[in-house]
């Protein structure tokens, strides 16, 4: 595919419609969630790329508010699943209930059957329950009583986890974490944002209706299809592959001593994530093609959970972010 052909894949009117839809979503989100720009970027990019987000933070940083806002801004259904050690897979995907009156089983779909699902404190649930949820995320369907039930479309999961040093948590296996498109680590809001939160709460303006109308789920499907048509040049693809191979100790310019800190690099799924997130960011920026900065911008959320650090790296507090920086510094951008 040539550059000229690719750049014509998205018509001007489709780009204009995409810009208008994204602006409406941003306006609604901004009116209800103060600060948390990184959270907004991760959520929208994940939604457009048909992926899921894993969030790690302390409580009280508007994760639930952000999820409900994204659901209402996109006219989608929303459900929240509070994970606990006794949560069972059927509590998530659904089950069959026998009726003594009719003598028949009826199917009750679980809360995962929603457009936006908030999986709160995923690392407080058992491995069996985690696996059931992640299978639903990957296959986008559930099986109840031998019958397959498709999940709604669009479908996105925002899972939260406590820092693993907290009591009563089960660490997500790396193979399961790899299925999340991104892992975002939230920090406390700036003091000025906290003042705004207090003011809006005192004035009751958080509940005021904003001027922007929500988009429809069909609009989200249109945006997702448009993102797929954002052009990715072969030079960008080679750049992404070089980055991924460098995380494994190879690449065009291997980093000396890198494998002393990384025992396992990114899987090919990491390369797909870099490309898909890059396409989503390009569309949000009003472009129909990906540039190297799109690949770099969300490199931390895309790769931080895909690098398995060695014991020495953990002991010396070598952060995934510093390793990602080293990779991007070693690989020349096109």
N, C-alpha and C positions, 0 to 999 in steps of 0.2 A: 504494500500500500504506500503510495507516495504521499509526501507532505501535502501537496495540493488537494489530493482526493480526500485526505483525512480531515483537513481543516474545513471541508465543505459538508462534513457529516452532520453538523448541527446548524440548522437554519437560523438566520438572524432573529426571526420571530420566536423560535424556541429559546434562544438565549435571553431574549427580552422577557419572555414569560417566566423563565427560571429565575432571573434576577428579581422580578416582582414577587414571586412566591417566597424566595429566601428572605427578602426584606420584610415581608409580613410575619414570617416565623420569628425573625430576629426582634422585631418590634414587640411582639407579644412576650417573648422570653425576657427581654430587657425590662419590660414594665413590671414583671413579677419576681425576677431574680436579680438581686443587686450584686455587681461584680461577677466573679466566677466566669470570666471570659474563656478560660481554658476548658471549663466544663461544657460551655455552650459549643465551642468549636469541636470538641471531641464527640459530643452527642449528635450534632448535625452531620458531621463528616461520617460518623458511623451509620447513621440512618440512611444517608445518601448512598453509602457503599454497601448497604445491606449487611452490616456487621453488628457486633455487640461490644459493649464497653464494660470493662472491669474498673471499678473505682475503689481506691484505698484512701481512707481518711478517718479522722476522729469524728464523732457524732456532731450534728448541728451545723453542717455546712451546706444546707439547702439541697441535698441530693434528692430527697423525696419531692420537694417543691419543683425542682428542675424536671424530674421525670413526668410529674403530672402536667406541668406547663407544656412540655413537648407534646404530650398526648393531646391536650386540649387545642394546642396551636395547629395540630395536624388532623383534628377531628377524629382521632383514633380512640379506641377503647383502652382502658388502663386497668392494670391490676398490680397489687403489691403482695409479695410473698415474704413473710417474715420467717427466716430460717432458724430452726432450733434443732438441737440434737435428736429430738424425737420425731422430726418431720419425715414423713415417708414419701416415696416416689408417687404413690397414688394421690397424695394430697396436692401434688403439683400438676400431674398430667390429667387426672380424672379417674373415675372408677365406675363400676356397674352396681346399681342398687336394685335389690329384689323387692318387688311389690307383692305383698300377700293378697291384695285385692284383685289384681289382674293375673297373678301367677307368672309374671314376666319380669325380665330384667330391663331396666332403663339405664341409659348412659348419662352420667353427669360429668360434663367436661370440667377440667380443672382450671385454675386461674392462669395457667400458662397460655390459654387460648385468648389472647388479647393482643392488640397492636403494639402496645408499649408495656413491658413487664419490668417491674422493679423487684429484683431478687435481693432482698436486704440481708446483709451479713451472711453471704453464701458460705463462708468458712466456719460457720457455726453448725452447719448441717453435716450429716454423715457422708462418707464417700459414695455410698449407694444412691443417696438422694442427689448429690452433686452430679453424678454420672447421668442420672435420668434427666435432669434439667439440661445438661450440656448436650445430650443426645437430641433432645427436642430442638435445641438451638441449631444444631448442625443439620438435622434432617428436615426441620421445619414441619414436623408432623408428630403425632403421638399414636400409640396403639393401645386401644382399650378393648379388652375382650375379643381380641383377634381382628378388630376392625380398625382401619387406619383413618385418622381424623387430621385433615390438613390444618395447620395453624393459619391465622389470618395473614393477609398480605396487604400492606407492609407489616413486618414483624421485627422488633428489636428489643433486646434485653439490656438493661442497665443493672449490673450486679455490683453490690458493694461488699467490701470485706474490711474487717478490723485489722490493724497491724498485728502480725502473727505473734508478737510477744504477749498479747493479751490472753487472759485465761479462757479456757473453754472453746478454743478454735481448732479447726482441722485445716492444715495447710493444703491448698489446692495443688495437685500434682502438675508438673510442668507440661505434660501432654494435654491436660485439660485447659490449663491457662493459655496454651498456644491457640486454642480455638476462639479466644477473644481477639477481636480486631485490634483493640487498644487497651492499655492499662494506664489510666490517668491517676496521678496522686494529687489530691487536693490540699491546698494550704489555707490558712486562715485569711479572711478578707482583709483588705487594707483598712486602717483606722477610719479614713474618710468614708469607705463603703459601710463600715459598721455604724457610723453616725447616720448615714442615709437609711439604713435598716431600722434604726430606732425611730427616726422621724416618720418614716412611712407607716410603721406599726402604730405609733402614737396617733397619727392622723387618720389611720384606717384606709390609707390610699392603696394598699396592696390589693384590695378587693375591688377597686374601681375598674370598670370596663375600659379597655384600651380601644383606640380608634381602629386598629387593624383587625380585619376579619380573619378567622382561622382558615387555613387552606384545607382541602379535602384529602382523603386518603388516595383518591385518584391522582391528585396533584403530586403527592409523594411518589407514587408509582411512575409518573411522568418524569420527575426529577431523577429517580433512580435509573430510568432508561436513558435519560440525557447524560448522566454521569458516565455510563458505559461507553458513550460515543465520544467522550473527551479524548482527543488525540494524544497518544503517547509515542514519541519518536523512538526509533530503535536505539539512538544514543542514550536516551533516558532509561530504556530497558536494560541496556548493557551496564549503565551506571548502577542501577538497582542490584543487578546480579553481582557486580563487583563488590558492592557494599555487603551483601549477604555472605559472599564467599570470604570476605575479609573477617567477618565475625567468626568464621570457622578456622581461622588461622592461615587462610590462603589469600586469594585475590591477586590483583595485579601488583600490589605493593604490600606484601605480608608485613605485619607489625612484629618486630623482634620481641620475644617474650610474651606475646599476647596470650598464648595458651597456658601460661602459668597463672593467669587470672580467669580464664574462661575454659570450662571443661566441655561445654557443648554450645555451639553457635546457633544461629537462627535457622529454622527449617525453611523450605521453599514457601511455606505459608506466609512467612515474614516478608518475602519479596512481593508476593501478591498483595499483601496488606499495604506495603509502601506505595505500590502502583495505584491501588484503588483509593487510598486516602489522598494521594496526590491528585487524582482525577476529581475527587470531591472538593478539595481545596481550590483547584483551578476553577471549577464552576462557581464556587462561592466568590471567587475574585473576579468573576465576569469573563473568564477566558475559556476558550474551547480547546486548549492544549496545555500540557503539563510542562513546567520548567523545573530545573533542579531545586529551586527554593521550595517548591511544593513537596518534594521528597524529603527535604531536610526539616521542614517546619514542625512536623509531628513525629520526628524520628524517635524521641524519647518514649511517648506513649505506645508507638508501634513495636519497638524493639526491646524495651526494658524488661518485659516479662518473658522474652524469648532467649535471653542469654543466661546460661547456667554458670554461675560463678564457682570457682574452686574454693576449697576450704581456706587456702592462703588469702584469697581475695576477700572472703568474708571476714577473716581474722584481722586483716589490715584495713578493713572498711573501704575497699575499693568499690565505688558505686557503679551501677550499670550505666548511669549517665556519663560518667567519665570514660568508660569503655566505648560507648557510642560516639562520643566526641572524638576519641582517638581514631575510630574507624572512618569517620567522615573527613577527618584531617588527612588520612592516608590515601583516600580514594579521590583522585582529581575529578572535579565536576565537568561535565561536557560543555 
